[in-house]
């Protein structure tokens, strides 16, 4: 997780999907199964998740995927779950695409051309 000066208070379901590496339908299903997971909704009716919600989702994911609990078993474990106090950390999107620039693309292209020329020269020397 990445600490920044500005803390984001709410995340959309698509952001939470990227942060947790879970599909959106899984998040909606877990919301119907786990009473503890109840994200708020904005005026438009879209789910808005807090850092606490995301930590709970990650804990549920750990229980179900890593520790191989059933949903009923995970519900029992969650009865004793107490969320950590929010440390003010900013959550980071998983595999968030980084913006590409034209300069980087041109540099990459010229590097590939240079490697290709080197390999062609090497091939000629080997023949």
C-alpha positions in Angstrom: 0.0 0.0 0.0 1.2 3.4 -0.8 1.3 6.3 1.6 0.5 9.8 0.2 -0.3 13.2 1.6 -3.9 13.1 0.5 -6.1 10.3 1.7 -9.0 9.1 -0.4 -12.1 8.5 1.7 -14.3 6.6 -0.7 -13.6 4.1 -3.6 -15.9 3.0 -6.4 -16.6 -0.7 -6.9 -14.3 -0.7 -10.0 -11.5 0.8 -7.9 -12.1 -1.8 -5.2 -12.1 -4.5 -7.8 -8.6 -3.5 -8.9 -7.3 -3.0 -5.4 -8.5 -6.4 -4.2 -8.0 -8.2 -7.5 -11.6 -9.5 -7.4 -14.4 -9.3 -10.0 -17.2 -6.8 -9.3 -19.8 -9.5 -9.2 -17.8 -11.3 -6.5 -17.9 -8.1 -4.4 -21.7 -7.8 -4.8 -22.2 -11.5 -3.9 -20.1 -11.2 -0.8 -22.1 -8.2 0.2 -25.2 -10.3 0.1 -23.5 -13.2 2.1 -21.6 -11.3 4.8 -23.6 -9.0 7.1 -20.4 -7.1 8.1 -19.9 -6.0 4.5 -22.3 -3.2 3.8 -20.8 -0.4 1.7 -22.7 2.9 1.7 -24.3 4.1 -1.5 -24.2 7.6 -2.9 -27.1 9.6 -4.2 -26.9 7.9 -7.6 -27.1 4.5 -5.8 -23.5 3.5 -6.5 -21.6 1.6 -3.9 -18.9 3.6 -2.1 -16.3 1.7 -0.1 -14.1 3.0 2.7 -10.7 1.7 3.6 -12.3 -0.3 6.4 -14.6 -2.0 3.9 -11.6 -2.8 1.7 -9.7 -4.3 4.6 -12.7 -6.5 5.4 -12.9 -7.6 1.8 -9.2 -8.5 1.8 -9.7 -10.5 5.0 -12.7 -12.3 3.6 -10.6 -13.1 0.4 -7.8 -14.5 2.6 -10.2 -16.7 4.5 -12.0 -18.0 1.4 -9.1 -18.3 -1.1 -5.9 -18.8 1.0 -7.2 -20.6 4.1 -9.9 -22.5 2.2 -12.8 -21.7 4.5 -16.4 -22.2 3.3 -18.6 -19.2 3.3 -20.3 -20.5 6.5 -16.9 -21.1 8.1 -15.8 -17.6 7.1 -19.0 -16.1 8.7 -18.1 -17.8 12.0 -14.6 -16.4 11.9 -15.9 -13.0 11.1 -18.0 -13.0 14.3 -14.7 -12.4 16.2 -13.2 -10.1 13.6 -12.3 -6.5 14.7 -11.1 -4.2 12.0 -7.7 -2.5 12.5 -7.8 1.1 13.4 -7.4 3.1 10.1 -3.8 4.0 9.8 -4.5 6.7 7.2 -2.8 4.8 4.4 -3.7 5.2 0.8 -4.6 2.0 -1.0 -3.0 1.3 -4.3 -4.7 0.0 -7.4 -3.4 -3.4 -8.6 -2.1 -3.4 -12.1 -3.2 0.2 -12.7 -2.1 1.1 -16.2 0.6 3.7 -16.3 0.3 6.5 -18.8 2.6 6.1 -21.8 4.2 8.9 -23.5 5.1 9.4 -27.1 8.7 9.9 -26.2 8.9 6.6 -24.3 7.3 4.8 -27.3 9.8 6.3 -29.7 12.7 5.4 -27.5 11.4 1.9 -27.1 11.0 1.6 -30.9 14.5 2.8 -31.5 15.9 0.4 -28.9 14.1 -2.5 -30.6 15.5 -1.5 -34.0 19.0 -1.3 -32.5 18.7 -4.8 -31.0 17.4 -6.1 -34.3 20.4 -4.7 -36.2 22.8 -6.2 -33.6 21.2 -9.6 -33.9 21.3 -9.5 -37.7 25.0 -8.6 -37.5 25.7 -11.4 -35.1 23.8 -13.8 -37.3 25.9 -12.8 -40.3 29.1 -13.3 -38.3 28.0 -16.8 -37.3 27.2 -17.9 -40.9 
